[in-house]
Amino acid sequence: MRSIVLAQDGREDWCVGLQCPCGCGRTIELLVIEEAHPRWDYSVDAKGSPSLHPSVWLTNGCRSHFWLKNGRIHWCH
């Protein structure tokens, strides 16, 4: 089972964490605070499925590039 974690500081959301879906074991941390560059937005639909925007593109290691939409990974080729 894959998990995504939302880290908060008090009441402010600041980071989304997940394991790379390629299976390499890397932990990916994406900043969601307004001041961050780059920054991601997240949403959760009525079924509790998360989405992230923009895509996640790792520039080193496994070099995975994917979207997380409605709880599903969509690979970029």
PDB file with one MODEL, atoms N, CA, C and O in Angstrom:
MODEL        1
ATOM      1  N   MET A   1       0.834  -1.176   0.000  1.00  0.00           N
ATOM      2  CA  MET A   1       0.000   0.000   0.000  1.00  0.00           C
ATOM      3  C   MET A   1       0.883   1.246   0.000  1.00  0.00           C
ATOM      4  O   MET A   1       1.834   1.332   0.777  1.00  0.00           O
ATOM      5  N   ARG A   2       0.582   2.185  -0.846  1.00  0.00           N
ATOM      6  CA  ARG A   2       1.329   3.441  -0.916  1.00  0.00           C
ATOM      7  C   ARG A   2       0.652   4.469  -0.033  1.00  0.00           C
ATOM      8  O   ARG A   2      -0.570   4.480   0.121  1.00  0.00           O
ATOM      9  N   SER A   3       1.477   5.335   0.546  1.00  0.00           N
ATOM     10  CA  SER A   3       0.946   6.371   1.425  1.00  0.00           C
ATOM     11  C   SER A   3       1.491   7.720   1.006  1.00  0.00           C
ATOM     12  O   SER A   3       2.591   7.824   0.465  1.00  0.00           O
ATOM     13  N   ILE A   4       0.709   8.744   1.263  1.00  0.00           N
ATOM     14  CA  ILE A   4       1.133  10.119   1.101  1.00  0.00           C
ATOM     15  C   ILE A   4       0.877  10.796   2.443  1.00  0.00           C
ATOM     16  O   ILE A   4      -0.163  10.586   3.068  1.00  0.00           O
ATOM     17  N   VAL A   5       1.839  11.611   2.880  1.00  0.00           N
ATOM     18  CA  VAL A   5       1.761  12.229   4.200  1.00  0.00           C
ATOM     19  C   VAL A   5       1.768  13.742   4.037  1.00  0.00           C
ATOM     20  O   VAL A   5       2.571  14.285   3.278  1.00  0.00           O
ATOM     21  N   LEU A   6       0.883  14.415   4.742  1.00  0.00           N
ATOM     22  CA  LEU A   6       0.853  15.870   4.775  1.00  0.00           C
ATOM     23  C   LEU A   6       1.433  16.314   6.108  1.00  0.00           C
ATOM     24  O   LEU A   6       0.893  15.991   7.166  1.00  0.00           O
ATOM     25  N   ALA A   7       2.532  17.055   6.057  1.00  0.00           N
ATOM     26  CA  ALA A   7       3.162  17.566   7.278  1.00  0.00           C
ATOM     27  C   ALA A   7       2.647  18.979   7.547  1.00  0.00           C
ATOM     28  O   ALA A   7       2.531  19.800   6.637  1.00  0.00           O
ATOM     29  N   GLN A   8       2.346  19.240   8.802  1.00  0.00           N
ATOM     30  CA  GLN A   8       1.834  20.542   9.204  1.00  0.00           C
ATOM     31  C   GLN A   8       2.661  21.104  10.343  1.00  0.00           C
ATOM     32  O   GLN A   8       3.211  20.362  11.157  1.00  0.00           O
ATOM     33  N   ASP A   9       2.741  22.428  10.388  1.00  0.00           N
ATOM     34  CA  ASP A   9       3.370  23.150  11.488  1.00  0.00           C
ATOM     35  C   ASP A   9       2.260  23.949  12.142  1.00  0.00           C
ATOM     36  O   ASP A   9       1.872  25.007  11.645  1.00  0.00           O
ATOM     37  N   GLY A  10       1.751  23.449  13.247  1.00  0.00           N
ATOM     38  CA  GLY A  10       0.565  24.072  13.829  1.00  0.00           C
ATOM     39  C   GLY A  10      -0.626  23.801  12.940  1.00  0.00           C
ATOM     40  O   GLY A  10      -1.045  22.653  12.791  1.00  0.00           O
ATOM     41  N   ARG A  11      -1.174  24.848  12.346  1.00  0.00           N
ATOM     42  CA  ARG A  11      -2.304  24.685  11.428  1.00  0.00           C
ATOM     43  C   ARG A  11      -1.924  24.917   9.974  1.00  0.00           C
ATOM     44  O   ARG A  11      -2.776  24.844   9.089  1.00  0.00           O
ATOM     45  N   GLU A  12      -0.652  25.195   9.724  1.00  0.00           N
ATOM     46  CA  GLU A  12      -0.204  25.463   8.363  1.00  0.00           C
ATOM     47  C   GLU A  12       0.370  24.209   7.721  1.00  0.00           C
ATOM     48  O   GLU A  12       1.256  23.562   8.279  1.00  0.00           O
ATOM     49  N   ASP A  13      -0.150  23.871   6.530  1.00  0.00           N
ATOM     50  CA  ASP A  13       0.411  22.772   5.747  1.00  0.00           C
ATOM     51  C   ASP A  13       1.730  23.244   5.159  1.00  0.00           C
ATOM     52  O   ASP A  13       1.811  24.359   4.644  1.00  0.00           O
ATOM     53  N   TRP A  14       2.771  22.410   5.229  1.00  0.00           N
ATOM     54  CA  TRP A  14       4.042  22.862   4.674  1.00  0.00           C
ATOM     55  C   TRP A  14       4.727  21.867   3.757  1.00  0.00           C
ATOM     56  O   TRP A  14       5.577  22.275   2.965  1.00  0.00           O
ATOM     57  N   CYS A  15       4.402  20.575   3.822  1.00  0.00           N
ATOM     58  CA  CYS A  15       5.127  19.603   3.007  1.00  0.00           C
ATOM     59  C   CYS A  15       4.267  18.360   2.780  1.00  0.00           C
ATOM     60  O   CYS A  15       3.532  17.922   3.665  1.00  0.00           O
ATOM     61  N   VAL A  16       4.378  17.809   1.580  1.00  0.00           N
ATOM     62  CA  VAL A  16       3.772  16.523   1.249  1.00  0.00           C
ATOM     63  C   VAL A  16       4.912  15.539   1.041  1.00  0.00           C
ATOM     64  O   VAL A  16       5.874  15.846   0.337  1.00  0.00           O
ATOM     65  N   GLY A  17       4.815  14.372   1.640  1.00  0.00           N
ATOM     66  CA  GLY A  17       5.851  13.360   1.503  1.00  0.00           C
ATOM     67  C   GLY A  17       5.280  12.061   0.969  1.00  0.00           C
ATOM     68  O   GLY A  17       4.163  11.673   1.309  1.00  0.00           O
ATOM     69  N   LEU A  18       6.059  11.392   0.128  1.00  0.00           N
ATOM     70  CA  LEU A  18       5.659  10.098  -0.405  1.00  0.00           C
ATOM     71  C   LEU A  18       6.894   9.347  -0.871  1.00  0.00           C
ATOM     72  O   LEU A  18       7.939   9.950  -1.118  1.00  0.00           O
ATOM     73  N   GLN A  19       6.776   8.045  -0.990  1.00  0.00           N
ATOM     74  CA  GLN A  19       7.841   7.214  -1.549  1.00  0.00           C
ATOM     75  C   GLN A  19       7.735   7.283  -3.068  1.00  0.00           C
ATOM     76  O   GLN A  19       6.633   7.315  -3.617  1.00  0.00           O
ATOM     77  N   CYS A  20       8.871   7.306  -3.741  1.00  0.00           N
ATOM     78  CA  CYS A  20       8.863   7.345  -5.202  1.00  0.00           C
ATOM     79  C   CYS A  20       8.085   6.134  -5.722  1.00  0.00           C
ATOM     80  O   CYS A  20       8.355   5.004  -5.315  1.00  0.00           O
ATOM     81  N   PRO A  21       7.129   6.363  -6.613  1.00  0.00           N
ATOM     82  CA  PRO A  21       6.304   5.246  -7.097  1.00  0.00           C
ATOM     83  C   PRO A  21       7.038   4.284  -8.025  1.00  0.00           C
ATOM     84  O   PRO A  21       6.485   3.241  -8.376  1.00  0.00           O
ATOM     85  N   CYS A  22       8.280   4.606  -8.437  1.00  0.00           N
ATOM     86  CA  CYS A  22       9.018   3.677  -9.304  1.00  0.00           C
ATOM     87  C   CYS A  22       9.545   2.485  -8.524  1.00  0.00           C
ATOM     88  O   CYS A  22       9.932   1.477  -9.115  1.00  0.00           O
ATOM     89  N   GLY A  23       9.564   2.592  -7.186  1.00  0.00           N
ATOM     90  CA  GLY A  23      10.045   1.499  -6.362  1.00  0.00           C
ATOM     91  C   GLY A  23      11.498   1.621  -5.944  1.00  0.00           C
ATOM     92  O   GLY A  23      12.041   0.701  -5.332  1.00  0.00           O
ATOM     93  N   CYS A  24      12.148   2.748  -6.263  1.00  0.00           N
ATOM     94  CA  CYS A  24      13.565   2.918  -5.934  1.00  0.00           C
ATOM     95  C   CYS A  24      13.805   3.125  -4.435  1.00  0.00           C
ATOM     96  O   CYS A  24      14.939   3.008  -3.971  1.00  0.00           O
ATOM     97  N   GLY A  25      12.751   3.431  -3.677  1.00  0.00           N
ATOM     98  CA  GLY A  25      12.875   3.611  -2.237  1.00  0.00           C
ATOM     99  C   GLY A  25      13.109   5.046  -1.792  1.00  0.00           C
ATOM    100  O   GLY A  25      13.156   5.320  -0.593  1.00  0.00           O
ATOM    101  N   ARG A  26      13.255   5.954  -2.729  1.00  0.00           N
ATOM    102  CA  ARG A  26      13.513   7.359  -2.403  1.00  0.00           C
ATOM    103  C   ARG A  26      12.278   7.999  -1.766  1.00  0.00           C
ATOM    104  O   ARG A  26      11.148   7.765  -2.196  1.00  0.00           O
ATOM    105  N   THR A  27      12.517   8.808  -0.735  1.00  0.00           N
ATOM    106  CA  THR A  27      11.453   9.601  -0.137  1.00  0.00           C
ATOM    107  C   THR A  27      11.419  10.949  -0.840  1.00  0.00           C
ATOM    108  O   THR A  27      12.443  11.625  -0.946  1.00  0.00           O
ATOM    109  N   ILE A  28      10.258  11.333  -1.312  1.00  0.00           N
ATOM    110  CA  ILE A  28      10.076  12.600  -2.009  1.00  0.00           C
ATOM    111  C   ILE A  28       9.357  13.548  -1.070  1.00  0.00           C
ATOM    112  O   ILE A  28       8.316  13.201  -0.511  1.00  0.00           O
ATOM    113  N   GLU A  29       9.904  14.743  -0.891  1.00  0.00           N
ATOM    114  CA  GLU A  29       9.279  15.780  -0.065  1.00  0.00           C
ATOM    115  C   GLU A  29       9.020  16.991  -0.944  1.00  0.00           C
ATOM    116  O   GLU A  29       9.938  17.528  -1.564  1.00  0.00           O
ATOM    117  N   LEU A  30       7.763  17.420  -0.995  1.00  0.00           N
ATOM    118  CA  LEU A  30       7.341  18.520  -1.854  1.00  0.00           C
ATOM    119  C   LEU A  30       6.768  19.639  -0.994  1.00  0.00           C
ATOM    120  O   LEU A  30       5.822  19.418  -0.238  1.00  0.00           O
ATOM    121  N   LEU A  31       7.327  20.821  -1.102  1.00  0.00           N
ATOM    122  CA  LEU A  31       6.869  21.959  -0.307  1.00  0.00           C
ATOM    123  C   LEU A  31       5.544  22.494  -0.848  1.00  0.00           C
ATOM    124  O   LEU A  31       5.368  22.628  -2.059  1.00  0.00           O
ATOM    125  N   VAL A  32       4.619  22.798   0.056  1.00  0.00           N
ATOM    126  CA  VAL A  32       3.309  23.333  -0.324  1.00  0.00           C
ATOM    127  C   VAL A  32       3.062  24.727   0.270  1.00  0.00           C
ATOM    128  O   VAL A  32       1.967  25.271   0.128  1.00  0.00           O
ATOM    129  N   ILE A  33       4.070  25.307   0.931  1.00  0.00           N
ATOM    130  CA  ILE A  33       3.892  26.635   1.517  1.00  0.00           C
ATOM    131  C   ILE A  33       4.030  27.698   0.429  1.00  0.00           C
ATOM    132  O   ILE A  33       4.787  27.528  -0.526  1.00  0.00           O
ATOM    133  N   GLU A  34       3.295  28.785   0.585  1.00  0.00           N
ATOM    134  CA  GLU A  34       3.264  29.856  -0.412  1.00  0.00           C
ATOM    135  C   GLU A  34       4.644  30.402  -0.743  1.00  0.00           C
ATOM    136  O   GLU A  34       4.905  30.756  -1.893  1.00  0.00           O
ATOM    137  N   GLU A  35       5.539  30.479   0.252  1.00  0.00           N
ATOM    138  CA  GLU A  35       6.842  31.107   0.065  1.00  0.00           C
ATOM    139  C   GLU A  35       7.837  30.242  -0.709  1.00  0.00           C
ATOM    140  O   GLU A  35       8.871  30.745  -1.150  1.00  0.00           O
ATOM    141  N   ALA A  36       7.549  28.975  -0.878  1.00  0.00           N
ATOM    142  CA  ALA A  36       8.505  28.035  -1.479  1.00  0.00           C
ATOM    143  C   ALA A  36       8.551  28.154  -2.998  1.00  0.00           C
ATOM    144  O   ALA A  36       7.550  28.437  -3.657  1.00  0.00           O
ATOM    145  N   HIS A  37       9.743  27.930  -3.524  1.00  0.00           N
ATOM    146  CA  HIS A  37       9.948  27.876  -4.969  1.00  0.00           C
ATOM    147  C   HIS A  37      10.937  26.757  -5.235  1.00  0.00           C
ATOM    148  O   HIS A  37      12.085  26.904  -4.814  1.00  0.00           O
ATOM    149  N   PRO A  38      10.612  25.669  -5.883  1.00  0.00           N
ATOM    150  CA  PRO A  38       9.286  25.394  -6.426  1.00  0.00           C
ATOM    151  C   PRO A  38       8.293  25.028  -5.326  1.00  0.00           C
ATOM    152  O   PRO A  38       8.668  24.711  -4.197  1.00  0.00           O
ATOM    153  N   ARG A  39       7.030  25.082  -5.693  1.00  0.00           N
ATOM    154  CA  ARG A  39       5.942  24.803  -4.756  1.00  0.00           C
ATOM    155  C   ARG A  39       4.883  23.956  -5.456  1.00  0.00           C
ATOM    156  O   ARG A  39       4.635  24.120  -6.650  1.00  0.00           O
ATOM    157  N   TRP A  40       4.272  23.063  -4.714  1.00  0.00           N
ATOM    158  CA  TRP A  40       3.193  22.223  -5.245  1.00  0.00           C
ATOM    159  C   TRP A  40       1.887  22.571  -4.550  1.00  0.00           C
ATOM    160  O   TRP A  40       1.875  23.033  -3.409  1.00  0.00           O
ATOM    161  N   ASP A  41       0.798  22.342  -5.253  1.00  0.00           N
ATOM    162  CA  ASP A  41      -0.542  22.431  -4.679  1.00  0.00           C
ATOM    163  C   ASP A  41      -1.079  21.017  -4.566  1.00  0.00           C
ATOM    164  O   ASP A  41      -0.751  20.156  -5.382  1.00  0.00           O
ATOM    165  N   TYR A  42      -1.892  20.780  -3.573  1.00  0.00           N
ATOM    166  CA  TYR A  42      -2.510  19.468  -3.423  1.00  0.00           C
ATOM    167  C   TYR A  42      -4.001  19.657  -3.209  1.00  0.00           C
ATOM    168  O   TYR A  42      -4.457  20.713  -2.768  1.00  0.00           O
ATOM    169  N   SER A  43      -4.743  18.620  -3.528  1.00  0.00           N
ATOM    170  CA  SER A  43      -6.172  18.599  -3.252  1.00  0.00           C
ATOM    171  C   SER A  43      -6.554  17.163  -2.918  1.00  0.00           C
ATOM    172  O   SER A  43      -5.834  16.218  -3.244  1.00  0.00           O
ATOM    173  N   VAL A  44      -7.688  17.021  -2.269  1.00  0.00           N
ATOM    174  CA  VAL A  44      -8.220  15.708  -1.916  1.00  0.00           C
ATOM    175  C   VAL A  44      -9.678  15.697  -2.352  1.00  0.00           C
ATOM    176  O   VAL A  44     -10.451  16.572  -1.962  1.00  0.00           O
ATOM    177  N   ASP A  45     -10.056  14.711  -3.159  1.00  0.00           N
ATOM    178  CA  ASP A  45     -11.433  14.658  -3.647  1.00  0.00           C
ATOM    179  C   ASP A  45     -12.374  14.076  -2.590  1.00  0.00           C
ATOM    180  O   ASP A  45     -11.936  13.734  -1.491  1.00  0.00           O
ATOM    181  N   ALA A  46     -13.644  13.966  -2.913  1.00  0.00           N
ATOM    182  CA  ALA A  46     -14.660  13.492  -1.971  1.00  0.00           C
ATOM    183  C   ALA A  46     -14.405  12.062  -1.493  1.00  0.00           C
ATOM    184  O   ALA A  46     -14.873  11.678  -0.421  1.00  0.00           O
ATOM    185  N   LYS A  47     -13.670  11.274  -2.277  1.00  0.00           N
ATOM    186  CA  LYS A  47     -13.353   9.898  -1.896  1.00  0.00           C
ATOM    187  C   LYS A  47     -12.068   9.809  -1.075  1.00  0.00           C
ATOM    188  O   LYS A  47     -11.670   8.723  -0.652  1.00  0.00           O
ATOM    189  N   GLY A  48     -11.415  10.968  -0.848  1.00  0.00           N
ATOM    190  CA  GLY A  48     -10.171  10.983  -0.085  1.00  0.00           C
ATOM    191  C   GLY A  48      -8.930  10.729  -0.926  1.00  0.00           C
ATOM    192  O   GLY A  48      -7.854  10.471  -0.387  1.00  0.00           O
ATOM    193  N   SER A  49      -9.077  10.801  -2.255  1.00  0.00           N
ATOM    194  CA  SER A  49      -7.952  10.547  -3.153  1.00  0.00           C
ATOM    195  C   SER A  49      -7.188  11.844  -3.416  1.00  0.00           C
ATOM    196  O   SER A  49      -7.794  12.848  -3.792  1.00  0.00           O
ATOM    197  N   PRO A  50      -5.854  11.838  -3.223  1.00  0.00           N
ATOM    198  CA  PRO A  50      -5.065  13.059  -3.381  1.00  0.00           C
ATOM    199  C   PRO A  50      -4.643  13.315  -4.831  1.00  0.00           C
ATOM    200  O   PRO A  50      -4.507  12.391  -5.633  1.00  0.00           O
ATOM    201  N   SER A  51      -4.441  14.596  -5.135  1.00  0.00           N
ATOM    202  CA  SER A  51      -3.863  15.036  -6.402  1.00  0.00           C
ATOM    203  C   SER A  51      -2.805  16.090  -6.098  1.00  0.00           C
ATOM    204  O   SER A  51      -2.920  16.836  -5.125  1.00  0.00           O
ATOM    205  N   LEU A  52      -1.772  16.144  -6.939  1.00  0.00           N
ATOM    206  CA  LEU A  52      -0.711  17.150  -6.817  1.00  0.00           C
ATOM    207  C   LEU A  52      -0.573  17.898  -8.133  1.00  0.00           C
ATOM    208  O   LEU A  52      -0.791  17.335  -9.206  1.00  0.00           O
ATOM    209  N   HIS A  53      -0.209  19.170  -8.039  1.00  0.00           N
ATOM    210  CA  HIS A  53       0.056  19.987  -9.222  1.00  0.00           C
ATOM    211  C   HIS A  53       1.210  20.919  -8.911  1.00  0.00           C
ATOM    212  O   HIS A  53       1.179  21.540  -7.848  1.00  0.00           O
ATOM    213  N   PRO A  54       2.206  21.067  -9.731  1.00  0.00           N
ATOM    214  CA  PRO A  54       2.412  20.422 -11.020  1.00  0.00           C
ATOM    215  C   PRO A  54       2.914  18.988 -10.877  1.00  0.00           C
ATOM    216  O   PRO A  54       2.860  18.400  -9.797  1.00  0.00           O
ATOM    217  N   SER A  55       3.403  18.439 -11.987  1.00  0.00           N
ATOM    218  CA  SER A  55       3.947  17.080 -11.963  1.00  0.00           C
ATOM    219  C   SER A  55       5.190  17.033 -11.085  1.00  0.00           C
ATOM    220  O   SER A  55       5.780  18.063 -10.758  1.00  0.00           O
ATOM    221  N   VAL A  56       5.569  15.830 -10.717  1.00  0.00           N
ATOM    222  CA  VAL A  56       6.798  15.592  -9.948  1.00  0.00           C
ATOM    223  C   VAL A  56       7.834  15.062 -10.931  1.00  0.00           C
ATOM    224  O   VAL A  56       7.614  14.045 -11.587  1.00  0.00           O
ATOM    225  N   TRP A  57       8.970  15.761 -11.029  1.00  0.00           N
ATOM    226  CA  TRP A  57      10.018  15.369 -11.965  1.00  0.00           C
ATOM    227  C   TRP A  57      11.335  15.368 -11.216  1.00  0.00           C
ATOM    228  O   TRP A  57      11.864  16.426 -10.875  1.00  0.00           O
ATOM    229  N   LEU A  58      11.861  14.188 -10.961  1.00  0.00           N
ATOM    230  CA  LEU A  58      13.132  14.043 -10.257  1.00  0.00           C
ATOM    231  C   LEU A  58      14.262  14.183 -11.262  1.00  0.00           C
ATOM    232  O   LEU A  58      14.297  13.469 -12.265  1.00  0.00           O
ATOM    233  N   THR A  59      15.178  15.093 -11.002  1.00  0.00           N
ATOM    234  CA  THR A  59      16.240  15.382 -11.976  1.00  0.00           C
ATOM    235  C   THR A  59      17.509  14.581 -11.723  1.00  0.00           C
ATOM    236  O   THR A  59      18.488  14.715 -12.457  1.00  0.00           O
ATOM    237  N   ASN A  60      17.493  13.744 -10.679  1.00  0.00           N
ATOM    238  CA  ASN A  60      18.643  12.870 -10.430  1.00  0.00           C
ATOM    239  C   ASN A  60      18.136  11.536  -9.902  1.00  0.00           C
ATOM    240  O   ASN A  60      16.938  11.377  -9.666  1.00  0.00           O
ATOM    241  N   GLY A  61      19.021  10.594  -9.717  1.00  0.00           N
ATOM    242  CA  GLY A  61      18.603   9.269  -9.245  1.00  0.00           C
ATOM    243  C   GLY A  61      17.785   8.558 -10.307  1.00  0.00           C
ATOM    244  O   GLY A  61      18.233   8.415 -11.445  1.00  0.00           O
ATOM    245  N   CYS A  62      16.605   8.116  -9.952  1.00  0.00           N
ATOM    246  CA  CYS A  62      15.757   7.344 -10.867  1.00  0.00           C
ATOM    247  C   CYS A  62      15.161   8.191 -11.988  1.00  0.00           C
ATOM    248  O   CYS A  62      14.716   7.646 -12.998  1.00  0.00           O
ATOM    249  N   ARG A  63      15.145   9.515 -11.827  1.00  0.00           N
ATOM    250  CA  ARG A  63      14.658  10.469 -12.826  1.00  0.00           C
ATOM    251  C   ARG A  63      13.187  10.274 -13.166  1.00  0.00           C
ATOM    252  O   ARG A  63      12.770  10.543 -14.292  1.00  0.00           O
ATOM    253  N   SER A  64      12.398   9.808 -12.201  1.00  0.00           N
ATOM    254  CA  SER A  64      10.960   9.626 -12.414  1.00  0.00           C
ATOM    255  C   SER A  64      10.279  10.954 -12.731  1.00  0.00           C
ATOM    256  O   SER A  64      10.669  12.009 -12.230  1.00  0.00           O
ATOM    257  N   HIS A  65       9.257  10.877 -13.571  1.00  0.00           N
ATOM    258  CA  HIS A  65       8.433  12.039 -13.899  1.00  0.00           C
ATOM    259  C   HIS A  65       6.992  11.550 -13.954  1.00  0.00           C
ATOM    260  O   HIS A  65       6.652  10.687 -14.765  1.00  0.00           O
ATOM    261  N   PHE A  66       6.142  12.106 -13.084  1.00  0.00           N
ATOM    262  CA  PHE A  66       4.775  11.611 -12.980  1.00  0.00           C
ATOM    263  C   PHE A  66       3.837  12.681 -12.438  1.00  0.00           C
ATOM    264  O   PHE A  66       4.266  13.671 -11.844  1.00  0.00           O
ATOM    265  N   TRP A  67       2.544  12.456 -12.659  1.00  0.00           N
ATOM    266  CA  TRP A  67       1.471  13.229 -12.045  1.00  0.00           C
ATOM    267  C   TRP A  67       0.794  12.332 -11.015  1.00  0.00           C
ATOM    268  O   TRP A  67       0.720  11.119 -11.210  1.00  0.00           O
ATOM    269  N   LEU A  68       0.307  12.903  -9.937  1.00  0.00           N
ATOM    270  CA  LEU A  68      -0.564  12.206  -9.003  1.00  0.00           C
ATOM    271  C   LEU A  68      -1.938  12.847  -9.160  1.00  0.00           C
ATOM    272  O   LEU A  68      -2.139  13.999  -8.776  1.00  0.00           O
ATOM    273  N   LYS A  69      -2.889  12.092  -9.730  1.00  0.00           N
ATOM    274  CA  LYS A  69      -4.234  12.604  -9.983  1.00  0.00           C
ATOM    275  C   LYS A  69      -5.250  11.623  -9.428  1.00  0.00           C
ATOM    276  O   LYS A  69      -5.280  10.453  -9.808  1.00  0.00           O
ATOM    277  N   ASN A  70      -6.078  12.117  -8.528  1.00  0.00           N
ATOM    278  CA  ASN A  70      -7.151  11.305  -7.930  1.00  0.00           C
ATOM    279  C   ASN A  70      -6.615   9.986  -7.377  1.00  0.00           C
ATOM    280  O   ASN A  70      -7.220   8.929  -7.554  1.00  0.00           O
ATOM    281  N   GLY A  71      -5.468  10.072  -6.705  1.00  0.00           N
ATOM    282  CA  GLY A  71      -4.894   8.915  -6.045  1.00  0.00           C
ATOM    283  C   GLY A  71      -4.165   7.938  -6.941  1.00  0.00           C
ATOM    284  O   GLY A  71      -3.732   6.882  -6.479  1.00  0.00           O
ATOM    285  N   ARG A  72      -4.020   8.269  -8.219  1.00  0.00           N
ATOM    286  CA  ARG A  72      -3.356   7.369  -9.162  1.00  0.00           C
ATOM    287  C   ARG A  72      -2.129   8.044  -9.767  1.00  0.00           C
ATOM    288  O   ARG A  72      -2.118   9.255  -9.989  1.00  0.00           O
ATOM    289  N   ILE A  73      -1.111   7.254 -10.026  1.00  0.00           N
ATOM    290  CA  ILE A  73       0.108   7.737 -10.666  1.00  0.00           C
ATOM    291  C   ILE A  73      -0.080   7.685 -12.184  1.00  0.00           C
ATOM    292  O   ILE A  73      -0.507   6.669 -12.731  1.00  0.00           O
ATOM    293  N   HIS A  74       0.241   8.780 -12.847  1.00  0.00           N
ATOM    294  CA  HIS A  74       0.218   8.867 -14.308  1.00  0.00           C
ATOM    295  C   HIS A  74       1.632   9.220 -14.747  1.00  0.00           C
ATOM    296  O   HIS A  74       2.102  10.334 -14.516  1.00  0.00           O
ATOM    297  N   TRP A  75       2.305   8.267 -15.379  1.00  0.00           N
ATOM    298  CA  TRP A  75       3.707   8.458 -15.777  1.00  0.00           C
ATOM    299  C   TRP A  75       3.811   9.336 -17.002  1.00  0.00           C
ATOM    300  O   TRP A  75       2.989   9.243 -17.914  1.00  0.00           O
ATOM    301  N   CYS A  76       4.828  10.194 -17.027  1.00  0.00           N
ATOM    302  CA  CYS A  76       5.174  10.997 -18.195  1.00  0.00           C
ATOM    303  C   CYS A  76       6.278  10.258 -18.943  1.00  0.00           C
ATOM    304  O   CYS A  76       7.214   9.751 -18.325  1.00  0.00           O
ATOM    305  N   HIS A  77       6.178  10.196 -20.226  1.00  0.00           N
ATOM    306  CA  HIS A  77       7.181   9.457 -21.024  1.00  0.00           C
ATOM    307  C   HIS A  77       8.023  10.391 -21.836  1.00  0.00           C
ATOM    308  O   HIS A  77       8.912   9.947 -22.563  1.00  0.00           O
TER     309      HIS A  77
ENDMDL
END
